[in-house]
Every structure is written in structure tokens, then in C-alpha cells.
Amino acid sequence: MLIVRSVSIFSFKRTVMRYIILHFLLFANFHLSAQNLLSNGNFESLVRTDNNYDFLVVKDWHLGSLCYNCNDNNTNFYNTQMGKDRRCDPKYYKYLEGRTKIWFDAVMFKGMERSGSGYIYIKLKQKLKVGKIYKAEVNFYFPSIQLNDSTLYRHIGINVLKTKPVMPESFKNWKFVNDTIVYDQWFKRTWYFRALCELEYFVLGASYTNNWPDYAVENRKGAEYYMDNVSLEEVEEKNLDSMKITATPFCRCKDANQPYNQPINEQSVYYETNKFDISEESKLRLDSLVLYLKKYPNSVFEVSGYTDEVGTNHEELSKNRVDAVIKYLIENHKISKYRLLTNYVGNIEKSKDENIRQKNRKVDLKLSNYRIDQIFYKKALNSLNSDSAFIYLKLWLLAVNPEHKIFALFDTRLDTLKKNKKWDFVVNDIKSMYNKYKNPKEAFMLDSMYQEDQKYRTLEIGIEELAEMYDSRKEDIFAFPKITNEEWKQLDTLNYLFMSQYIDKNGWPNQSEMGDRPSKAAYYIIDHNLDTNSLKKYVPIIEKKCIEGEADWRDYATIFDRKEKECGRLQQYCTQYMKDPEMPNRYILASYDSETAVNERRKKIGLQPIRDFNISFTMKITHLKNGGKL
């Protein structure tokens, strides 16, 4: 009995010990997954500065310009040194908890990206893991002060970076900013994101965009705001699924392309019978349109003149009315004549009803589908045999989207101009846009290779749209001379040989050093070479670059699937298509394993799920000889 009891006690103790160890491991695992990757996230740990002031700073964090830490000690300092500055005084703006908060000055004006607004950053305890989901939380306090830009607070938020933040690149087009504002009280803002590359720095502050801020420095108005209790934690994906929360795929903030389409604005001015002088009321209408013209400097308007049925010389009268409007806009508001397209319509409706006649005596100003840069380029094309062609090209270079400038180098319609010494000015201007990159010459060369690769794929559309919007139904759209399928393959082979030698010598081009499109030249040229040994060689290289944040996971998925398809295996991300054996010119998804597995893989690298796996498309090859047969 004694022995049995002894064994029972021993067994009981062992069971209890296992229970304790199990719970310890579970707690440790929970604690590990929920740990804050930001040191001193509540800003309560303070250290003294080396200067002569009795001033404490937040430990581990780096405070940028116009950013200060408020605590009891520093409040006394501000009151003494800054004339009783109340922004740290809890009597006016209370603390969330503890004795420290971060006070920011948001000084916003056009050009602020060079001088910056208040910000603070920290290095993470560890790099973020690719594919994992993270939750970022920040407590904000926005005083309800008078702002001359009500959207200012909506540009306050966070950014996560690979390297230390630098002006202005690290503060443009942030994804994680406030979409909800609460005034005069602390509130918590939470963001979820999936890390697509190894990120290591966390920044809080203000972000600017291509279109904001848009007011001049003399009209700026600063605003203070506060942050406290900041955290960044890894979270389980299943927890988000249960809450129906979608994590934003994120590696870096990309420059948002400015859309060409502006809000529609139309205006009409009216006249007395057989008159073309502009009334005071009509001048007010034109003045209101000028505000739009100045806000959207690339916009072009069609100015169309109409008459009633009285009289006989309708075309001349409509011309006089249009000319009067254009003269007013040019002389009184300095609007460029190139932004005003004339159309002398005359009379289009006969009626004895005076109300209808009155509506017909008018000039309509409507937003055109053309942009001002397209106007200049088209005029250059129409004056190739005169010096005015270069005048229009210089105007075009000033107005066009810089990303589109290089298309002109491949426009065969300009070949006669390229023999002229003045063409050097055009080339040098185009090359200058690459000066923003670490190696401008390589960036220009890579972008040129990108255009060579796309010559018979998408470049023709880009060149056509230099002068007018692309319309495949038109017969006179720009096109390169037709080639055979064999000639096309030879071009792709030559491009591949050049690019493979470049990569062997210089490595895969980094997006941060060469720019998005120039660096993609490597991907496209490698992808268009169907040699399986080549694809096997570059798949791990581009995967490594994606982890570093220097390439796009979509490009990796495409090359990976291309390799699998060419090797006779199932693709994993569904980026590849094949000819439909039952219908010519129709393409369907190449073979894959399962829809669930495909979408799970796509989700892990930030790609949208495929909703319809029966997707198909038709394609007609127009630039190949022999009827476009591949």
C-alpha cells in the first residue's frame, strides 16, 4: 500500500508539473506573439540630454524637426524658455496616461516636403516577417483649433520602412493615415497590414501627396496634435478572419500616378441677335471658368460658337463670337491660346420661338478629351518640316507627364527631326528626368530596354497617346512596321542576352535605385525568354529581391508560374494562360492544382484572389506578318 501510494503521489506531481509547463509554454507563446515590437511605446522611459537645460527626452525614439516630448519636467522648461507655452501643460491638453506624450507641429504648405513637418521614428526590435500580419495602434489627440485646411489631420499617420526615414521620399503617399477624426479627446486608431518585405523602422508624423498640400507658404497655418501609447504587434491570421478584417498588403508607399481626368466643367455665354460683344454677366461666367483652368493647367477646352437663324452669315458670326471669348481669356487672364480649341458651328436649329433662338445665340466652352501636352505634340507632328516643330516639342516637354517623355525617342514619325542638331536638346531633357535616381545613366538605359521589350506589345499605344487618345477602331493609329514571328523571337533573344549580361555584372536592378519602370525591364525581358534554365536561374534571385522590397511579388509569381508551365507542371499563382484548344485566338488559364490553394498562395504575397477561374480573353496580333500567326 505504501508503495502504491508513493507511485500515485509521484504520478500526481508529474501531472501537475506537466500542467504547469504546458500553461507556461502557452502563456509564453501568447506573450511572444503579442509583444510590442516598439521599445518604450508609451514614451514613459526618459533620459537626460547632454545640453545645459534641465530637459528629458524619450528613450530609444528619434525625434525629428517640430516634434517634442511633453512631461512634467519639460513643461516647466517650456514655460521658462518659450514664454509659458501651454501645449505641454495638462491643464489645457490632458495626458492619456502616465506623464509623457509626444507633441507635434503640423506645418503644412506647398513645398513642405523639403522642409518637413513634425515626425518621430524608431528601429523595431526585430525585422518584420514576410507574409505575416501586424497590427499597428496609435492614440491621437487633435485639438479643435481653426485650420485653413480641414483635411490636414487626415494626412497624419504611420509608415513602416526598410531603412531610416529621409526627406522627402519617406513621407510621400502614406497608406496608413487617419480616415476618422475625433476632436478634443484621445482616441485609438488601428491598422492591419501584411508585410511583403523585411521592414525595420516605424515612423509617425504627416504625409504629403501629389496633390496635397496645395496652398502657398504665405497661407500656411500650423496645428499641434499629440500621440501616445503606440504599439506594433504580430497577430494570427485566423483572428482577423473571425473578425472579418482584411490586412493591407504592404512593403512601401508607391508614387501615385496623377490621373489626367479632371471634374467636368462647362460654361456657356449668350448674345443678342447679330452681336458678338461679351456682356458683363458673360464675363463673370468666364471668370469663374478661369479658376478651373488655373487649377488644372493641363486641361483643354473646346470653344464652339452658335447662332440663331436670323441673318445669313452664320459661320462668320459664330467665329466672331468665339474669337471674342478667346481674346477675353487671353488678354484678361493670360490663358494660353493652345488650351482653347475653336469650332465655328453656326446655326443648327431653325425656330421662330424667341426662347429657342436666345439659347442658340451662344458660345459653349466644354472640357476636351485632349490634354495640353497632346496639343503641343500634335502641332509638332504637323510641322515636321519647319523650325516650329522644335518650339512645340519644347512646350510639350514642359507639359507632359515625365514618365511619357521617353516614348518620343521611339516615335518613328519624328525621324526627320532626329537628324537635326536641335534634337540633342530633346534627348538631354528626357535624360534629365532620371537624375533623381542613384545611377541616372543606368536608369535611362534600363528604361530604354523596357521600351525595346514593349515595342511590339504596349509601346505603340503609349506613342499614339502622345498626340491623342488611343482608339483601336481608328485606321491611322501609330504602328511600327510589321515583322515576322521569327523576327520577334530574335528581338526577344537579343534583349535577353543584353539583360542577362547586365545582371551577371551588376545584379538585379533595385527599385529604390533605378525606379519602378526601369527596374522592371529585367523582369519583362527575362519573362519573355522561355528558356527553362534561364527561368530556373532567376526565380530565386527575384524572390530574394522581393523579400528585400526591391521587386514586386507579382513579377515573382509570373516568372515562377512561367517556369512551372514550361517544365510541364501545374502553376501555383494562376498568372499564365494557354490557347483554348476549342477556339482560335481565345486564351484560358493554364493548368493549376486547386482554387483554394492558389488563392491562399496569392494572399500570402499580397495578390488579389481570383474570383472567376473560368476567365478567358481573346487576342489579335496585329503587328506580325502572315496574318498575325504565332
MIBANU-854515 format. One line per field, with one value per residue (C-alpha): residue number from 1; x, y, z. Coordinates in Angstrom, 3 decimals, always signed. Layout:
k: NUM/... .
px: X/... .
py: Y/... .
pz: Z/... .
***
This chain:
k: 1/2/3/4/5/6/7/8/9/10/11/12/13/14/15/16/17/18/19/20/21/22/23/24/25/26/27/28/29/30/31/32/33/34/35/36/37/38/39/40/41/42/43/44/45/46/47/48/49/50/51/52/53/54/55/56/57/58/59/60/61/62/63/64/65/66/67/68/69/70/71/72/73/74/75/76/77/78/79/80/81/82/83/84/85/86/87/88/89/90/91/92/93/94/95/96/97/98/99/100/101/102/103/104/105/106/107/108/109/110/111/112/113/114/115/116/117/118/119/120/121/122/123/124/125/126/127/128/129/130/131/132/133/134/135/136/137/138/139/140/141/142/143/144/145/146/147/148/149/150/151/152/153/154/155/156/157/158/159/160/161/162/163/164/165/166/167/168/169/170/171/172/173/174/175/176/177/178/179/180/181/182/183/184/185/186/187/188/189/190/191/192/193/194/195/196/197/198/199/200/201/202/203/204/205/206/207/208/209/210/211/212/213/214/215/216/217/218/219/220/221/222/223/224/225/226/227/228/229/230/231/232/233/234/235/236/237/238/239/240/241/242/243/244/245/246/247/248/249/250/251/252/253/254/255/256/257/258/259/260/261/262/263/264/265/266/267/268/269/270/271/272/273/274/275/276/277/278/279/280/281/282/283/284/285/286/287/288/289/290/291/292/293/294/295/296/297/298/299/300/301/302/303/304/305/306/307/308/309/310/311/312/313/314/315/316/317/318/319/320/321/322/323/324/325/326/327/328/329/330/331/332/333/334/335/336/337/338/339/340/341/342/343/344/345/346/347/348/349/350/351/352/353/354/355/356/357/358/359/360/361/362/363/364/365/366/367/368/369/370/371/372/373/374/375/376/377/378/379/380/381/382/383/384/385/386/387/388/389/390/391/392/393/394/395/396/397/398/399/400/401/402/403/404/405/406/407/408/409/410/411/412/413/414/415/416/417/418/419/420/421/422/423/424/425/426/427/428/429/430/431/432/433/434/435/436/437/438/439/440/441/442/443/444/445/446/447/448/449/450/451/452/453/454/455/456/457/458/459/460/461/462/463/464/465/466/467/468/469/470/471/472/473/474/475/476/477/478/479/480/481/482/483/484/485/486/487/488/489/490/491/492/493/494/495/496/497/498/499/500/501/502/503/504/505/506/507/508/509/510/511/512/513/514/515/516/517/518/519/520/521/522/523/524/525/526/527/528/529/530/531/532/533/534/535/536/537/538/539/540/541/542/543/544/545/546/547/548/549/550/551/552/553/554/555/556/557/558/559/560/561/562/563/564/565/566/567/568/569/570/571/572/573/574/575/576/577/578/579/580/581/582/583/584/585/586/587/588/589/590/591/592/593/594/595/596/597/598/599/600/601/602/603/604/605/606/607/608/609/610/611/612/613/614/615/616/617/618/619/620/621/622/623/624/625/626/627/628/629/630 .
px: +0.000/+2.788/+4.446/+1.242/+0.627/+4.154/+3.723/+0.404/+1.934/+4.803/+2.365/+0.258/+3.289/+4.367/+0.895/+0.846/+4.308/+3.245/+0.179/+2.309/+4.842/+2.082/+0.420/+3.769/+4.503/+1.063/+1.450/+4.941/+3.750/+0.852/+3.165/+5.635/+3.001/+1.563/+4.765/+5.148/+7.902/+8.348/+10.545/+9.148/+5.853/+4.243/+7.139/+7.451/+11.157/+13.105/+16.794/+18.539/+20.151/+23.773/+22.925/+22.764/+18.982/+17.106/+15.418/+14.379/+13.973/+12.181/+14.469/+15.022/+12.975/+14.423/+12.526/+12.601/+12.060/+8.957/+8.427/+8.771/+8.091/+5.851/+6.267/+6.141/+9.806/+9.671/+6.504/+8.465/+11.192/+8.755/+7.109/+10.517/+12.153/+9.197/+7.134/+4.700/+3.952/+0.817/+0.989/+2.592/+0.532/-2.038/-4.412/-5.040/-4.413/-4.669/-2.377/-3.665/-1.985/+1.358/+3.433/+4.630/+3.060/+4.518/+3.617/+3.860/+3.733/+1.967/+3.245/+1.700/+2.200/+3.136/+6.815/+6.743/+8.083/+11.529/+11.424/+9.171/+6.623/+6.940/+7.827/+9.302/+10.758/+12.252/+14.073/+11.997/+13.126/+13.230/+12.543/+9.007/+8.482/+7.372/+3.792/+2.923/+0.153/+0.797/-1.441/-0.339/-2.132/-1.694/-3.582/-4.207/-5.359/-6.445/-7.330/-10.278/-8.337/-9.143/-7.455/-7.217/-7.147/-9.676/-8.005/-4.714/-5.374/-6.336/-2.733/-1.430/-0.500/+2.292/+4.755/+6.938/+10.268/+13.259/+15.712/+15.828/+13.374/+14.730/+13.142/+11.158/+10.895/+9.810/+6.867/+5.010/+1.697/+1.409/-1.119/-1.906/-3.411/-6.489/-9.831/-11.735/-11.080/-12.218/-11.527/-10.583/-10.232/-7.893/-8.913/-7.244/-6.566/-5.742/-4.272/-3.664/-1.167/+0.617/+4.366/+5.531/+9.192/+11.534/+10.676/+12.658/+11.713/+8.466/+7.587/+4.810/+4.010/+2.465/+2.426/+2.097/+0.727/+0.993/-1.987/-1.666/-0.902/-1.792/-1.667/+1.287/+3.733/+2.324/-1.079/+0.186/-1.219/+0.432/-1.530/-0.433/-1.521/-0.417/+0.333/+0.769/+0.755/+1.985/+2.281/+3.118/+2.320/+2.188/-1.300/-2.694/-4.421/-7.277/-8.135/-8.590/-10.682/-13.053/-13.399/-13.772/-10.823/-8.641/-4.966/-3.484/-0.556/+2.358/+6.058/+6.467/+4.455/+4.491/+4.168/+0.543/+0.114/-1.827/-4.967/-5.483/-9.248/-10.488/-14.013/-16.188/-16.660/-18.731/-19.784/-21.899/-22.170/-25.083/-25.548/-28.063/-29.093/-26.227/-23.967/-20.648/-19.654/-19.402/-21.848/-20.849/-22.812/-20.938/-17.615/-18.486/-19.188/-15.823/-14.058/-15.453/-14.161/-10.696/-10.444/-10.826/-8.326/-5.708/-6.338/-5.935/-3.163/-3.182/-6.882/-8.016/-11.412/-13.365/-14.849/-17.823/-19.816/-23.513/-26.097/-29.835/-31.444/-31.638/-29.374/-27.252/-23.572/-23.809/-20.288/-18.628/-20.817/-20.055/-16.337/-16.534/-18.234/-15.621/-12.743/-14.177/-14.285/-10.753/-9.452/-11.021/-9.458/-6.028/-5.830/-7.525/-6.432/-3.304/-4.779/-2.671/-4.282/-3.232/-5.675/-8.635/-9.760/-12.034/-15.128/-17.273/-20.604/-23.095/-26.823/-28.010/-31.674/-34.317/-37.123/-39.385/-39.619/-37.570/-36.707/-35.109/-33.374/-31.935/-30.496/-28.874/-27.033/-24.133/-20.579/-20.124/-16.908/-16.573/-13.713/-11.913/-10.596/-7.243/-4.558/-2.364/+0.717/-1.146/-1.940/+1.739/+2.848/+0.270/+1.349/+4.955/+3.904/+2.082/+5.124/+7.984/+9.498/+9.833/+11.662/+8.353/+8.351/+11.096/+9.248/+6.212/+8.381/+9.907/+6.411/+5.462/+8.438/+7.247/+3.669/+3.864/+3.988/+7.755/+7.149/+5.912/+8.797/+10.922/+8.205/+9.202/+12.630/+10.891/+8.386/+9.391/+7.295/+9.988/+12.874/+13.428/+13.805/+16.241/+18.776/+18.759/+21.247/+18.362/+17.194/+20.002/+18.033/+15.060/+17.261/+19.067/+15.783/+14.434/+17.603/+17.440/+14.329/+16.489/+18.737/+16.530/+17.847/+21.096/+22.607/+20.895/+22.745/+21.817/+18.225/+17.891/+19.480/+17.163/+14.086/+15.179/+15.480/+11.994/+10.680/+12.581/+10.929/+7.484/+7.991/+5.520/+3.488/+2.343/+4.694/+2.612/-0.298/+1.980/+3.288/-0.194/-1.391/+1.353/-0.857/-4.369/-6.276/-5.787/-8.691/-8.126/-11.013/-9.122/-7.224/-4.442/-3.152/+0.611/+2.229/+5.729/+6.479/+5.144/+7.619/+7.534/+7.165/+10.762/+11.998/+10.074/+11.714/+15.121/+14.452/+13.463/+16.609/+18.878/+17.204/+17.679/+21.369/+21.957/+19.958/+21.473/+24.966/+23.933/+22.506/+25.570/+27.749/+25.578/+22.989/+19.206/+18.311/+16.820/+13.596/+14.876/+17.938/+16.618/+12.906/+9.894/+9.676/+13.424/+13.964/+11.069/+12.981/+14.848/+11.634/+9.892/+12.894/+13.598/+9.909/+9.691/+12.557/+11.020/+14.240/+13.561/+17.186/+17.027/+13.753/+15.130/+18.177/+16.277/+13.321/+15.334/+17.045/+13.808/+12.323/+15.232/+14.699/+11.007/+11.890/+14.247/+11.467/+13.323/+10.983/+7.259/+5.788/+3.506/+6.601/+7.959/+4.653/+4.568/+8.110/+7.601/+4.401/+6.081/+8.850/+6.355/+4.303/+7.335/+8.504/+5.103/+3.984/+0.959/+1.193/+0.717/-0.464/-2.548/-0.705/-0.260/-2.659/-2.736/-4.568/-8.045/-7.911/-11.571/-11.424/-8.696/-7.388/-9.013/-6.881/-7.773/-5.911/-3.146/-3.407/-3.288/-3.832/-6.793/-8.602/-8.288/-4.545/-3.960/-5.769/-4.063/-0.647/-1.692/-2.873/+0.486/+2.312/-0.288/-2.077/-5.850/-7.792/-9.096/-12.897/-13.550/-11.231/-13.117/-11.729/-10.709/-9.816/-9.210/-6.145/-5.367/-1.737/-1.727/+1.980/+3.018/+3.222/+1.457/-1.868/-0.565/+0.078/+2.239 .
py: +0.000/+2.288/+1.685/+2.204/+5.478/+6.585/+5.907/+7.757/+10.817/+10.731/+10.398/+13.265/+15.541/+14.725/+15.523/+18.849/+19.687/+18.938/+21.126/+23.998/+23.628/+23.453/+26.608/+28.345/+27.496/+28.618/+31.890/+32.381/+31.729/+34.150/+36.754/+36.265/+36.692/+39.777/+41.556/+45.178/+45.471/+49.136/+49.839/+52.348/+52.551/+54.552/+57.064/+56.829/+55.904/+59.173/+60.138/+63.441/+65.346/+66.465/+70.174/+72.613/+72.582/+70.532/+68.650/+64.986/+63.102/+59.852/+56.846/+54.802/+57.149/+59.683/+62.966/+64.840/+68.527/+70.155/+67.219/+67.391/+65.205/+66.596/+65.562/+67.273/+68.261/+69.564/+71.555/+73.645/+74.042/+75.210/+77.642/+79.105/+79.081/+79.623/+82.206/+79.981/+77.742/+75.854/+72.972/+70.626/+71.842/+69.177/+71.968/+72.651/+69.356/+66.370/+63.364/+59.934/+58.248/+58.404/+61.567/+61.724/+62.370/+63.430/+66.850/+67.505/+70.690/+70.092/+72.875/+72.258/+74.254/+73.596/+72.618/+71.343/+68.006/+69.594/+71.153/+68.603/+68.615/+67.032/+63.328/+60.658/+57.224/+54.103/+50.955/+47.817/+45.138/+42.763/+42.866/+42.119/+38.656/+38.430/+37.155/+37.773/+40.139/+43.032/+45.368/+48.976/+51.114/+54.803/+57.025/+60.532/+63.821/+66.514/+69.925/+71.597/+74.644/+76.659/+75.196/+76.734/+73.181/+70.851/+67.805/+68.346/+65.867/+63.215/+63.183/+62.225/+58.576/+55.994/+54.478/+51.373/+51.373/+49.231/+51.970/+55.169/+57.822/+60.536/+63.668/+63.725/+60.107/+58.547/+60.922/+60.685/+58.895/+57.027/+54.197/+54.354/+57.746/+58.858/+58.393/+59.240/+62.333/+62.894/+66.294/+67.288/+63.779/+60.827/+58.132/+54.995/+54.297/+50.751/+49.491/+45.899/+45.066/+42.065/+42.586/+41.873/+42.628/+42.874/+46.196/+47.587/+51.228/+52.731/+56.392/+58.642/+62.027/+63.706/+62.565/+64.609/+63.555/+64.679/+66.989/+67.982/+70.406/+72.840/+76.169/+78.548/+79.103/+82.545/+80.955/+78.178/+77.617/+75.301/+72.957/+70.915/+67.388/+64.623/+60.880/+58.329/+54.574/+53.309/+49.602/+47.228/+43.541/+40.375/+38.850/+35.495/+35.448/+33.316/+36.054/+38.553/+36.082/+35.672/+39.482/+39.791/+42.183/+42.343/+43.171/+45.614/+44.107/+46.450/+46.853/+50.506/+53.556/+53.994/+57.221/+57.523/+58.412/+61.617/+60.922/+63.001/+63.168/+66.259/+67.000/+68.116/+71.856/+73.534/+77.100/+78.993/+82.689/+84.216/+87.106/+89.462/+88.859/+89.537/+90.700/+89.276/+91.643/+90.000/+91.155/+91.809/+88.748/+86.611/+87.965/+86.749/+83.288/+83.266/+84.486/+81.525/+79.149/+80.690/+79.355/+75.851/+76.482/+77.610/+74.717/+72.175/+73.618/+70.639/+70.952/+71.974/+73.419/+73.288/+76.698/+76.343/+79.249/+79.119/+81.496/+81.691/+81.564/+85.363/+86.613/+84.657/+84.880/+82.403/+80.968/+84.402/+85.489/+82.299/+82.884/+86.438/+85.223/+82.504/+84.885/+87.430/+84.833/+83.637/+87.196/+87.928/+84.840/+85.514/+89.265/+89.416/+86.112/+85.089/+81.741/+80.061/+80.031/+76.398/+75.405/+76.734/+74.725/+76.643/+75.326/+77.656/+75.841/+78.489/+77.754/+74.202/+74.775/+76.902/+78.214/+81.237/+80.772/+83.580/+81.432/+78.815/+81.482/+83.022/+79.649/+79.232/+82.580/+81.328/+80.092/+76.764/+76.019/+72.278/+70.255/+68.480/+64.930/+66.395/+67.467/+70.487/+68.277/+66.354/+69.624/+70.590/+67.145/+67.072/+70.518/+69.282/+66.328/+68.699/+70.941/+68.461/+70.430/+73.712/+75.020/+75.458/+71.679/+72.120/+75.050/+72.833/+69.982/+72.301/+73.276/+69.603/+68.730/+71.297/+69.985/+66.211/+63.601/+62.965/+59.194/+59.558/+61.614/+58.624/+57.418/+60.216/+58.622/+55.618/+57.581/+56.930/+59.892/+62.150/+60.521/+63.610/+65.767/+63.307/+64.140/+67.785/+69.030/+70.605/+67.098/+66.896/+69.305/+66.898/+63.905/+65.751/+66.930/+63.370/+62.022/+64.666/+63.098/+60.154/+62.373/+61.619/+58.052/+56.808/+55.957/+58.121/+56.614/+53.049/+54.058/+55.643/+52.620/+50.191/+52.249/+52.252/+48.462/+48.334/+50.227/+47.915/+44.915/+46.530/+47.789/+45.330/+44.884/+48.167/+50.911/+51.664/+52.681/+54.930/+56.662/+57.081/+58.759/+61.374/+63.196/+61.866/+59.220/+55.670/+54.188/+50.747/+51.314/+54.054/+53.127/+55.710/+54.877/+54.705/+51.341/+50.020/+48.145/+44.598/+41.788/+38.009/+35.807/+34.659/+38.263/+38.953/+35.974/+37.192/+40.609/+38.977/+36.829/+39.839/+41.721/+38.702/+38.339/+42.001/+41.891/+38.619/+40.047/+43.209/+41.205/+38.956/+42.064/+44.416/+42.215/+42.502/+46.234/+47.638/+49.631/+52.091/+52.887/+52.719/+53.473/+51.203/+51.036/+50.925/+48.129/+46.160/+45.895/+42.931/+41.143/+41.634/+40.664/+37.552/+36.619/+36.871/+34.419/+30.943/+29.029/+26.904/+27.037/+30.821/+30.871/+28.450/+30.693/+33.910/+32.712/+32.600/+35.895/+37.808/+36.111/+37.441/+40.921/+40.756/+39.932/+42.923/+45.128/+45.763/+43.869/+43.086/+39.774/+39.784/+39.636/+36.751/+34.863/+35.358/+34.102/+31.216/+30.119/+30.548/+28.180/+25.618/+25.802/+25.445/+22.458/+20.772/+21.295/+22.970/+26.715/+27.938/+31.547/+31.426/+34.105/+32.042/+31.399/+28.962/+28.758/+27.314/+24.136/+24.655/+28.278/+30.145/+33.432/+32.601/+32.133/+30.379/+29.786/+27.204/+24.157/+24.674/+22.487/+23.845/+27.170/+27.322/+26.632/+29.186/+31.982/+31.138/+31.481/+34.708/+36.140/+35.426/+37.638/+40.396/+39.448/+39.746/+36.462/+35.124/+35.305/+33.543/+30.733/+30.419/+33.764/+33.982/+36.604/+36.920/+38.478/+39.510/+40.050/+42.976/+43.737/+40.325/+39.400/+36.334/+37.254/+37.537/+33.806/+32.884 .
pz: +0.000/+0.837/-2.486/-4.394/-2.610/-3.303/-7.011/-7.016/-5.390/-7.864/-10.766/-9.386/-9.060/-12.606/-13.917/-12.074/-13.395/-16.963/-16.454/-15.184/-18.017/-20.629/-19.347/-19.124/-22.735/-23.825/-21.944/-23.300/-26.838/-26.399/-24.912/-27.767/-30.471/-28.792/-27.843/-28.827/-31.423/-30.460/-27.464/-24.977/-26.832/-24.012/-24.041/-20.247/-20.190/-20.299/-20.358/-19.739/-22.612/-22.750/-23.028/-20.148/-19.994/-17.437/-20.287/-20.633/-23.921/-24.790/-24.722/-27.942/-30.152/-32.602/-32.663/-35.960/-36.502/-34.982/-32.623/-28.821/-25.829/-23.125/-19.486/-16.095/-16.232/-19.797/-19.123/-16.672/-19.302/-21.984/-19.586/-18.792/-22.215/-24.543/-22.743/-20.859/-23.831/-22.795/-25.288/-22.754/-19.846/-18.810/-17.768/-21.446/-23.300/-20.976/-20.983/-21.991/-19.028/-17.296/-17.505/-21.135/-24.532/-27.906/-29.233/-32.987/-35.013/-38.339/-40.580/-43.985/-47.176/-50.779/-50.763/-47.161/-48.384/-48.462/-45.009/-43.382/-40.609/-37.172/-37.070/-34.788/-35.604/-34.007/-35.094/-34.461/-32.031/-34.992/-38.718/-39.815/-41.286/-44.895/-45.193/-41.525/-40.369/-37.991/-36.021/-35.514/-32.924/-32.093/-29.653/-31.057/-29.610/-32.104/-30.624/-32.353/-33.437/-36.551/-39.647/-43.091/-44.454/-42.861/-44.415/-42.581/-39.771/-42.328/-43.513/-40.058/-39.579/-39.713/-42.145/-41.899/-43.735/-44.638/-43.692/-41.651/-42.883/-45.180/-46.633/-48.812/-50.018/-46.717/-46.223/-49.532/-50.167/-46.867/-46.872/-43.156/-42.289/-40.354/-42.071/-38.887/-36.769/-33.194/-31.630/-28.080/-26.714/-27.003/-29.476/-30.796/-34.463/-35.598/-38.893/-40.012/-42.736/-44.210/-44.507/-48.070/-47.340/-44.368/-42.705/-39.781/-38.991/-37.695/-38.348/-37.022/-38.490/-41.531/-45.140/-48.327/-51.727/-55.342/-54.834/-51.178/-49.656/-52.421/-50.620/-50.648/-47.807/-47.032/-46.359/-44.127/-40.663/-38.185/-35.963/-32.977/-32.174/-29.819/-29.783/-27.020/-26.356/-29.715/-30.496/-33.330/-32.821/-34.892/-34.970/-36.013/-39.383/-38.076/-35.566/-38.399/-40.386/-37.444/-37.181/-40.978/-41.138/-44.250/-43.812/-46.328/-48.296/-47.724/-48.461/-49.376/-50.357/-54.106/-56.003/-57.017/-60.677/-61.085/-63.112/-66.219/-65.826/-64.016/-62.824/-65.700/-66.025/-68.710/-69.313/-71.846/-72.690/-74.590/-77.079/-78.614/-82.213/-84.663/-81.779/-80.574/-77.776/-74.338/-71.684/-68.072/-66.985/-69.519/-68.278/-64.788/-66.217/-67.980/-64.840/-62.903/-65.598/-65.285/-61.721/-63.128/-65.931/-63.435/-61.052/-63.877/-66.089/-68.485/-69.271/-72.751/-73.682/-76.930/-77.682/-80.031/-81.495/-82.464/-83.955/-84.339/-87.791/-88.219/-90.973/-93.454/-92.441/-89.555/-89.757/-89.651/-86.710/-84.767/-85.490/-84.165/-81.005/-80.402/-81.136/-78.683/-75.902/-76.609/-76.753/-73.360/-71.752/-73.228/-72.604/-69.232/-67.674/-69.619/-70.660/-73.353/-76.785/-77.166/-74.454/-76.421/-79.463/-81.824/-83.519/-85.676/-85.866/-86.985/-86.941/-86.219/-85.389/-87.080/-84.942/-84.679/-80.909/-79.305/-76.277/-78.530/-80.610/-77.453/-76.363/-79.794/-79.687/-77.619/-77.208/-75.378/-73.519/-72.810/-71.407/-74.244/-74.266/-75.287/-72.839/-73.458/-73.928/-76.647/-78.395/-78.471/-79.674/-82.449/-83.627/-83.684/-85.853/-88.187/-88.642/-89.089/-91.978/-90.084/-87.019/-85.241/-84.641/-82.028/-80.468/-79.952/-78.664/-76.042/-74.924/-74.891/-72.670/-70.133/-70.031/-70.491/-67.715/-67.284/-67.411/-71.005/-72.381/-73.378/-75.786/-78.182/-78.690/-80.269/-82.366/-85.975/-87.137/-85.648/-87.550/-89.707/-86.584/-85.010/-87.727/-86.652/-84.038/-82.135/-81.322/-78.746/-76.570/-76.563/-75.688/-72.894/-71.401/-71.428/-69.796/-67.066/-65.544/-64.435/-62.310/-59.307/-59.279/-57.759/-61.150/-63.818/-66.794/-65.823/-65.066/-68.536/-70.171/-68.333/-69.179/-72.830/-72.664/-71.168/-74.200/-76.561/-74.908/-75.155/-78.707/-80.224/-77.059/-75.446/-76.662/-79.756/-77.503/-75.443/-78.560/-80.045/-76.844/-77.036/-79.558/-78.911/-77.001/-78.282/-80.215/-81.746/-84.165/-85.966/-89.105/-88.817/-85.317/-84.805/-85.541/-86.071/-89.322/-89.273/-88.529/-88.702/-85.649/-86.109/-86.153/-82.947/-81.233/-82.383/-80.828/-77.533/-77.649/-78.239/-75.385/-73.130/-73.956/-73.150/-69.902/-68.649/-69.129/-67.282/-64.343/-64.168/-63.871/-61.792/-60.113/-60.384/-60.559/-57.344/-57.498/-54.884/-57.002/-60.579/-60.255/-60.744/-64.537/-65.333/-62.810/-64.340/-67.613/-66.103/-65.188/-68.537/-70.639/-68.554/-68.570/-72.369/-72.756/-72.483/-71.803/-68.691/-67.481/-67.557/-65.628/-63.022/-62.594/-61.973/-59.844/-56.571/-57.432/-57.883/-54.788/-52.721/-54.178/-53.247/-49.646/-49.649/-51.024/-54.288/-56.649/-56.912/-55.811/-58.857/-61.048/-58.976/-59.238/-63.012/-63.601/-61.152/-62.941/-66.318/-65.179/-63.896/-67.071/-69.371/-67.283/-67.709/-64.105/-62.509/-61.957/-58.371/-58.676/-61.885/-63.825/-67.007/-69.873/-72.736/-76.050/-75.855/-77.978/-78.948/-80.066/-82.006/-80.559/-77.190/-74.079/-70.803/-67.547/-67.816/-65.542/-61.765/-58.690/-56.659/-56.456/-52.662/-52.697/-55.473/-53.633/-50.338/-52.017/-53.707/-50.390/-48.724/-51.241/-51.430/-54.667/-55.020/-55.003/-58.312/-58.278/-61.567/-62.613/-65.903/-67.015/-70.668/-73.261/-76.964/-78.508/-82.048/-83.019/-85.456/-85.889/-87.238/-90.903/-92.291/-90.744/-87.211/-86.719/-83.736 .
***
